[in-house]
Amino acid sequence: MNSSQKIALWTLIGFLVLPCVGLIIISLRICEPTVLLISLFLISLSFFLYMKFSDRKKGRVAFDERDESIKKKASHAALTAVVLYICLLFFILRWKFGENGSVPINKLYTYWLGIFIIYVAVESIAILVQYGRGGKENE
């Protein structure tokens, strides 16, 4: 497993498991939802940054053309998922609030957080799927 796969796997775990734990805590009414979501986001972000920059060794090729191609395709898939999420979100908001309605400002933060989580999750899944399609020993 190369560093890109490790990063994608741990990022996927961090960004999917922690929000699920947060939703369970919110449903049990232990903590204020906004505070919990922001703290989980910061924990996930720090975890992601640690994984991103911790696996650097000198004298080793860390990134080649195949990795670049996989990263580019994964980013395109993630951006496509985000655009679809935003379009769906606009349709749902229009349906829920109508033409003259207004969206509560505290909901906008959760929509942005949703965009970020969808981007990271889809990108990580796409990276893992593309490396999984590799030949012998992921070459």
N, C-alpha and C positions, 0 to 999 in steps of 0.2 A: 504494500500500500504506500503510494507516494504522498508527498506533503499536501498536494491539492485534494486528494481523496480524504486524508485525515481532517483537513480543515473543513471540507464539505460535510463529512459525517458528524463531527463535533458541533459544527454550526447548526446543522439540522436538529440534532438532539437538543442543543441549547435554546433554539428559537421555537421549537415545537413543544418540548416538555415543560419548560418554565411557564409559558402562557397557559397551558392546561392546568398546571398546579395553581396558577393565579386564579383561574376561573373556578376551581374547586374551592379555594379560600374565599373568593367573593361570594360563591353560592352558600357557603357556611356562615357568611356575614361576620367574619372575624376581623376584617380590615376594610377601610374605605377603598372603594374600587379604583379611583383615580390615583391615589397614592401607591397602591399595590401595582397597578399597571406601569406607572412611571418607574418604580423601583425594579420591577422585573425587566423592563426595557433596558435600564442602565446595567443591571447584572448581565443580561444577555449581550449587550454591546461590549462590555469589558471582557467577557468570556471570548467573544468573537475576535476582538483585537489581540488578546493574548494568544489565541490559536493561530492567528494570521502571522504574527511576527515572532513566534517562539521557535519555529522549526527551521532555523537558518544555520547551515554548516558551510564552512569555507571549503573551497576546492571541489564542490559537488555541483553538478548542473541541477538547478532547482526548477527551471522552466524551459521547455523546448517548444518546437513548432506545434506538436500535437497538443500539448497543454494549452497553448495559446488558442488553437482552434476550438478546443473543448470549452475553454472559458468564454470565448466569443459566442459560441452557440448557446451556452447556458445563459449568458446575459440577454441574448435575444429572446429566449424562451421566457425568462423572468420578466422582461419588459412587456412582452405580449400578455402574460398573465396579469400584470399590473394594469395595463390598459383595459383589459376585459373586466377586471374588478372595478375600475373607476366608472366604466360605462354602466355596468350593472348597478353600482351604487347610485349613480345619477338617476337611473330609471326608478329605482326603489324610493329614493328621496322625493322624486316628482310625484310618484303614486301615493306616498304616505302623506306628504305635506301639501300637495296641490300646487296650483300655479302661484298663488299669493302667499303661501306659507313660508315660514323661516325655519332654518335648521338651528337647533340649540348649539351654542358655541362649545360647550363641553363635549359634545359628540364629535366635533371635528378632530380633536386630538386622537380619539380612538380610530377614526378613519385613516389618519396618517400612520398610526401605529400598525393598522391592518395592511396598509400599502407596503410598509417596510418589512413586515413579517412575511407577506406573500412573496415579495421579491427575493428575500434571502432563502426562504424555504424552496421555492421553485428553482432557483439557481443551484442550490445544493443538491436537490434531487436530480436535476439535469446533469450535473457534473458526475454524480455517482452512477447514473444510468449510462452515460457515455463511456466512462472508464470500464464499466461492467461489460460493455460490448467489445472490449479489446481482445487481442489474440492471447497467446500464451504469456503468462506472467504479466499481463496488462501492457504488452508492448505494441 
